[in-house]
Amino acid sequence: MPTLLDDLSNAASDSVERLRATTAAVRVMFTWLGVRKTLSAEQKSQAAETFGAERTYLSAGKKLLDTSHPSFKAVTSVRTQILAYWRNVSLPFPEPGIRLIRQVMIEGFSLQLTTFRQELEESVRQLETRYDELKSAARRRLGSLYNASDYPATLRGWFDVSWDFPSVEPPNYLHRLAPQLYEREAARVAARFDEAVQLAEQAFTEELAKLVSHLTERLSGGDDGKPKIFRDSAIENLREFFERFRQLNVRSNEQLDSLVSDARSIVSGVQPQQLRDDAALRQEIATQLSTVQATLDGLLVDKPRRNILRRGKG
């Protein structure tokens, strides 16, 4: 007769297989100009003498460009947007630099990354027009540490983004050439996807708990008898989470699915201005969200035990 442990194990196995069947690995890579450089041995010796220190115990470097300059910040802003987008449309995977994306989203992902690459190229072109100015500023600030050879003649080719969809499954030819090795690799990949399911579940739980906690705190009580100020983003961020959860959820935890549904229902149709204007509504929403938050906190505390249950069979 099936037990609760069997049901949990079967549900976890279904989630793993679903994840493997519907997602692809995606990797985003950057070519990026380094703006810091370690001092030469001679320069480190001079610095050590200033402090009466031994050179081998001293670590020192120099900053080549002013990264706070608006033109440079525009370039780094594009990189930040790319990383945020990549993380928002994908799930974690327990291998460095790799995340999982729904196969149906691959085309849209590539189109968006192409747009980002064009924006990056344009921002680099703008930075190029200020490059001489930035080098002149560095020459003034670095003094004798300035070295023209530290700087490329042009910034073209020094900033770029690329992406690919590497296979994380064992190669088919391995099954023919080395069956035992193939089986070991297949088991390793299965374990990776099992961990990916847990990572996704944990990430969604932690994010929802953070968003619900923040909104509840903003709605509860007040400062000096007045309602606390909260921004529209407190509601908007929750709704963005609901949409991302709908797209990426691996359906590995019925309790989490239920909590997301409850939170969505609580704020459904509620506008930020209504919460500012209606104290009774504000208190009602806060009370309902507090119940969701308490259960989420329990999920986070109980996570080690649930992992044991999920891994208990096999």
Buried (B, 14 or more C-beta within 10 A) or exposed (E): EEEEEEEBBEBBBBBBEBBBEEBBBBBBEEEEBEBEEEBEEEBBEBBBEEEEEEBEEBEBEBEBBBEEBEBBBBBEBBBEBBEEBBEEBBBBBEBEEBBBBBEEBBEEBEEBBEEBBEBBBEBBEBBBEBBEEBBEBBBEEBEEBBBEEBBEEEBEEBBBBEBEBEEBEBEEEBBEEEEEEBEEBBEEBBEBBBBBBBBBBBBBBBBBBBBBBBBBBBBBEEEEEEBEEBEEEBBEBBEEBBEBBEEBBBBBBEBBBEBBEBBBEBBEEBEBEEBBEEEEBBBBBBEBBBBBBEBBBEBEEEBEEBBEBBBEEE
